[in-house]
Amino acid sequence: MSRASLIGLAFLYLLVIGLALVVVANRHQARQLFAEVQKLEKENAEISADWSRLKLEQSTLLNQVFVESRAKQELGMQKPSADNIKVIRE
């Protein structure tokens, strides 16, 4: 083999090694990004569950029956009788 052939062969060998390292680095980065996507999807699911729970809690707290029962129990409030109701007209 001539010297030029050996230099060309060495160059191709180094090129193959370099490309193999690039492939390994790309796969490693792809795995890291996939793990991050999975983590963010899990976080999104948790936040969505919290949002649903908070919306349900809000609707419960704004429920007229719930408000009325809390007003009676905690504040001692009661509905006025018919003779205590006054209608004001302008």
Secondary structure, 3 states (H helix, E strand, C coil): CCHHHHHHHHHHHHHHHHHHHHHHHHHHHHHHHHHHHHHHHHHHHHHHHHHHHHHHHHHHHCCHHHHHHHHHHHHCCCCCCHHHCCCCCC
